[in-house]
Amino acid sequence: MGIDFSQIAGRYERYSSVQKSAADILLGLLEIKDADDVLDLGCGAGNLTRKIKAMTKGRVVGIDPSEGMIKEAMGKNKDTNITFELKNAEEINYSDSFDVIFSNSAFQWFRDPKKTIERCYTALRKGGRIGIQAPAKKIYSPNFIEAVEKVEQDARTKSIFAHFRSPWFFMETPDEYGRLFEDKGFKVAFSKIECIKTNYTPGEVFQIFSSGAIAGYLNQDCYDTKINENYTDTFKKIVKDAFVKQANDEGKVELVFNRIFLIAVK
Ligand SMILES: C[S@@+](CC[C@H](N)C(=O)[O-])C[C@H]1O[C@@H](n2cnc3c(N)ncnc32)[C@H](O)[C@@H]1O
């Protein structure tokens, strides 16, 4: 009875505005050339993979472990020659195959980031570059954390929420992220945590929450007890109400996100 990315896939492209705008910054930093072969790691519904394909005549491959996401990506990109593959980032097995690896809003989900970085190093050609954008710091979004704290405290949800185990990987500083890549042989060309603030209505903030974070907070695999429909419905209601309370007099919530932007070169 949980929610994972397969359930989100159909509405992902519509709801993922924060991932999209962060991706534009990452694409600006990566400067994809028109013959680059590119791997999109954690490609989701493939909307950014399509954007990348429009930048290069080279080979473009998207990988993601969510069946629903890969199905959506294949369905929406039939007329492009992008290859989509169902796999975890940890499982890639390419050697000297790509000029660029792009990974947007997915790194925090990787179960074994060190192994993934090692595999990425092998997958890239010499001089190839990897660009990562992902939520960073334990307080990756104070708005989301505050809303989920309400779930943690609410009598209707607190006993089940006590069984939640975060699936995410966050580091606190750009140097810590940089060292992960240097340890596997990369030279870090750019590493910065940006605090991005954007105004949205509470409803939009809930949609944004529903395009990513919910696939962890309401995923059965992240609980060591059974979660049921009553719990997921109440969880959503508490979080929605919390976003309404975060709105200012103009009815807008200032949504804050800490994001790591990192470029490393082989
Ligand atoms: C928020 S979506 C981002 C999708 C896309 N890159 C974008 O920015 O729109 C996160 C994606 O990471 C994928 N993901 C989760 N664990 C992963 C792993 N171990 N390896 C690769 N991708 C993973 C999820 O299935 C999901 O599609």
The ligand as an SDF file (V2000), in Angstrom:
LIG
                    3D

 27 29  0  0  0  0  0  0  0  0999 V2000
   13.0180   12.8980   -8.5900 C   0  0  0  0  0  0  0  0  0  0  0  0
   13.2740   11.6850   -9.8390 S   0  0  0  0  0  0  0  0  0  0  0  0
   14.3620   12.5430  -10.9630 C   0  0  0  0  0  0  0  0  0  0  0  0
   14.1480   12.1330  -12.3950 C   0  0  0  0  0  0  0  0  0  0  0  0
   14.8760   12.9820  -13.4410 C   0  0  0  0  0  0  0  0  0  0  0  0
   16.3160   12.8220  -13.3680 N   0  0  0  0  0  0  0  0  0  0  0  0
   14.5060   14.4520  -13.2970 C   0  0  0  0  0  0  0  0  0  0  0  0
   15.3190   15.2340  -12.7930 O   0  0  0  0  0  0  0  0  0  0  0  0
   13.3980   14.8220  -13.6780 O   0  0  0  0  0  0  0  0  0  0  0  0
   14.3950   10.5460   -9.0580 C   0  0  0  0  0  0  0  0  0  0  0  0
   14.6480    9.2980   -9.8910 C   0  0  0  0  0  0  0  0  0  0  0  0
   15.7260    8.5570   -9.3200 O   0  0  0  0  0  0  0  0  0  0  0  0
   15.4620    7.1990   -9.5690 C   0  0  0  0  0  0  0  0  0  0  0  0
   16.2880    6.3410   -8.6990 N   0  0  0  0  0  0  0  0  0  0  0  0
   16.0280    5.8930   -7.4550 C   0  0  0  0  0  0  0  0  0  0  0  0
   17.0050    5.0750   -7.0370 N   0  0  0  0  0  0  0  0  0  0  0  0
   17.9210    5.0050   -8.0290 C   0  0  0  0  0  0  0  0  0  0  0  0
   19.1350    4.2870   -8.2110 C   0  0  0  0  0  0  0  0  0  0  0  0
   19.6320    3.5070   -7.2630 N   0  0  0  0  0  0  0  0  0  0  0  0
   19.7720    4.4360   -9.3970 N   0  0  0  0  0  0  0  0  0  0  0  0
   19.2920    5.2370  -10.3670 C   0  0  0  0  0  0  0  0  0  0  0  0
   18.1550    5.9280  -10.2350 N   0  0  0  0  0  0  0  0  0  0  0  0
   17.4650    5.8160   -9.0920 C   0  0  0  0  0  0  0  0  0  0  0  0
   13.9650    7.0800   -9.3070 C   0  0  0  0  0  0  0  0  0  0  0  0
   13.4030    5.8980   -9.8400 O   0  0  0  0  0  0  0  0  0  0  0  0
   13.4460    8.3590   -9.9490 C   0  0  0  0  0  0  0  0  0  0  0  0
   13.0450    8.1610  -11.2830 O   0  0  0  0  0  0  0  0  0  0  0  0
  1  2  1  0
  2  3  1  0
  2 10  1  0
  3  4  1  0
  4  5  1  0
  5  6  1  0
  5  7  1  0
  7  8  2  0
  7  9  1  0
 10 11  1  0
 11 12  1  0
 11 26  1  0
 12 13  1  0
 13 14  1  0
 13 24  1  0
 14 15  1  0
 14 23  1  0
 15 16  2  0
 16 17  1  0
 17 18  1  0
 17 23  2  0
 18 19  1  0
 18 20  2  0
 20 21  1  0
 21 22  2  0
 22 23  1  0
 24 25  1  0
 24 26  1  0
 26 27  1  0
M  CHG  2   2   1   9  -1
M  END
$$$$
